[in-house]
Amino acid sequence: MGKIAGKTVEEWIKNYPLIKQMISTEEVFWTNPKYGTFEEAMKHIYLSEKDVKEAEQRLQRFSSYIAQVFPETKEMNGIIESPTVEIPHMQKKLESKMKKIEGRFLLKCDSHLAISGSIKARGGIYEVLKHAEDLAIEANMLTFNDDYSMINSERFRKFYSQYSIVVGSTGNLGLSIGIMSAKLGFNVTVHMSADAKQWKKDLLRSKGVNVVEHPSDYSKAVEEGRKQAELDPNGYFIDDENSTTLFLGYAVAASRLKKQFDVMDIKVDEEHPLFVYLPCGVGGGPGGVAFGLKLVFKDHVHCFFAEPTHSPCMLLGLLTEQHDKISVQEFGIDNVTDADGLAVGRPSGFVGKTLENLISGVYTVSDEQLYSLLSTLVDTEDIYLEPSALAGVAGPIRLFNDHSGQKYTEDQSVAGKMHNATHLAWATGGSMVPKEVMNAYYQRGLQFQLGK
Ligand SMILES: *Cc1c(COP(=O)(O)O)cnc(C)c1O
């Protein structure tokens, strides 16, 4: 047997017994021994509130353009933001099978974000816009004070057509970046991993995006994309594994959530803890959102990442502290899951290292459980999500039913305050899934319904 980052599998298991369960693709719940206070953690992080504010302002500058070219955003004045809703019937249904979920249960519906129907409409679109702004400013075609709706013109489309944008994706990042780049006039190529759903490729091609299909997994698709971009002097590669721009685009979600909470009269403070459950693939999306949430709510927010049992890459990276030096495949975990948005075998090193003291923990969910939650959410709340997005919905069940979840609330001195808690599952995608595909998911879910 070869070694993985200097150790054999047996040695890794000896140091971290949880790995044994992960290899058997059992569901696990891990709490982070390096979790620390916000103040202490921030001393080691070079990104700050100022960076997130800048991203927020950039999205504001583009809002007049977005409202024009994506009329579905007009009502929100060109700001791409999703609703936050309570899901009390789902909560009741889950409680009928398992322990009570103390506190309120909410859903952050990024599944219904405009333009691309997933969390990627945050980071992905933001990075394309930033690149477009940088190019136009450098060419003296634009200043920060202009009305950016002028970008919706032949002159700008012609200008952007000299440049190309390249990205590697399991599907949704490709959708966001493809749709946005094509709208601006860029030449855009999306390298898709084998997990990518056919309808996502078809949709992109219908918008004039070049789609390159790879028979391999996400990491390989990214590598191919990176290589292609390097060959083109006018090419720009959006690096899902390392991009701070993507990360900051995601982070903007937090201050907007705070405003929604204020309207809904939801408190987050010492007496009212907030638990957020974020589906995690390579880590950029959940990482960026978690970072933003920590800036806004500090020690009163507890962020958990959720991964498929067959793709627990972030958990493996954090647990072993090897981050991107290690992959699930090296441990014999196959990275095969129907949660295509989370089918990633090697995590972002940048995200894992940045958040190593800010993430409360990571749990894994089986595909059967994702499907079961999918159909239960339809039956109870009439909300349709794609399988990946259900990973977050499992969060409160796991926190209350897993021993380590309960221990976490005790260790953090919030166990006695849980009746005041808010649980927010981040529903990361779903509204663009074609009806017949969604129906097949739903039928699948019925077969795995909870408790059956
Ligand atoms: C991409 C994606 C995620 C996770 O985001 P990462 O940045 O890959 O961690 C979660 N859910 C859905 C539906 C996604 O498309």
The ligand as an SDF file (V2000), in Angstrom:
LIG
                    3D

 15 15  0  0  0  0  0  0  0  0999 V2000
  -21.5740   24.2080   -5.7030 C   0  0  0  0  0  0  0  0  0  0  0  0
  -22.6920   23.8080   -4.8670 C   0  0  0  0  0  0  0  0  0  0  0  0
  -22.5380   23.6560   -3.4850 C   0  0  0  0  0  0  0  0  0  0  0  0
  -21.2420   23.8050   -2.7420 C   0  0  0  0  0  0  0  0  0  0  0  0
  -20.4060   24.8690   -3.1110 O   0  0  0  0  0  0  0  0  0  0  0  0
  -18.8250   24.6460   -3.1370 P   0  0  0  0  0  0  0  0  0  0  0  0
  -18.2920   25.9950   -3.4150 O   0  0  0  0  0  0  0  0  0  0  0  0
  -18.5200   23.6820   -4.2280 O   0  0  0  0  0  0  0  0  0  0  0  0
  -18.4430   24.0940   -1.8210 O   0  0  0  0  0  0  0  0  0  0  0  0
  -23.6480   23.2770   -2.7640 C   0  0  0  0  0  0  0  0  0  0  0  0
  -24.8310   23.0620   -3.3510 N   0  0  0  0  0  0  0  0  0  0  0  0
  -25.0180   23.2090   -4.6750 C   0  0  0  0  0  0  0  0  0  0  0  0
  -26.3650   22.9540   -5.2500 C   0  0  0  0  0  0  0  0  0  0  0  0
  -23.9510   23.5880   -5.4610 C   0  0  0  0  0  0  0  0  0  0  0  0
  -24.1390   23.7170   -6.7690 O   0  0  0  0  0  0  0  0  0  0  0  0
  1  2  1  0
  2  3  1  0
  2 14  2  0
  3  4  1  0
  3 10  2  0
  4  5  1  0
  5  6  1  0
  6  7  2  0
  6  8  1  0
  6  9  1  0
 10 11  1  0
 11 12  2  0
 12 13  1  0
 12 14  1  0
 14 15  1  0
M  END
$$$$
